[in-house]
Amino acid sequence: MDMPALNNVSDYIVVKLREGGVFVNVIKLHKLLYYVQAWHLAFNRGEFFPNRFQAWVHGPVSRDVYDRYKDTKTMYSSVDISDIRPGFDPSKDLNAYERAHIDAILEVYANFTGDQLEEMTHLEQPWLEARAGVPASARSENYLSEETMKSFYAARLSPSA
């Protein structure tokens, strides 16, 4: 099964949230993308998209998404429908399974603010492990371990967790 492109997943999240009247800024978008990837790993389905996350001060960040917006936005800037790539079509650029997985993540996480999602990731093992030994306010490009992401979130699926 081919993986969706990160930009398609990102654009879908923005369209879905903005059409639903939910505010999204760059930091929130990073965290939602992170949870899309993390839960896909947790369900033992492998990577959802072929991009990794770095353990930045503000939690998990996709360097590719950061680079996409760095010239026009800060981490706290709003992302809107006008920021979607021209020609993006959710029904053509993502299949039904991909849209359903993203929708399931959004159902749980979309109503949290970017700051709340950042705080949540700061309490979770994947980010803590990747930041080990790095001062709280220091820059880091350490990657979060996908194996740790998989095991940490998979443990939350079992009834005994």
Salt bridges, closest charged atoms under 4 A:
ASP11 OD1 - ARG68 NH2 2.59
ASP11 OD2 - ARG85 NE 2.64
ASP67 OD1 - ARG63 NH1 3.60
ASP67 OD1 - LYS70 NZ 3.78
ASP80 OD2 - ARG18 NH2 3.48
ASP83 OD2 - LYS73 NZ 3.27
ASP89 OD2 - LYS92 NZ 3.77
ASP103 OD1 - LYS16 NZ 3.72
GLU118 OE1 - HIS58 ND1 3.31
GLU118 OE2 - HIS122 NE2 3.94
GLU141 OE2 - ARG63 NH2 2.78
GLU141 OE2 - ARG139 NH2 2.98
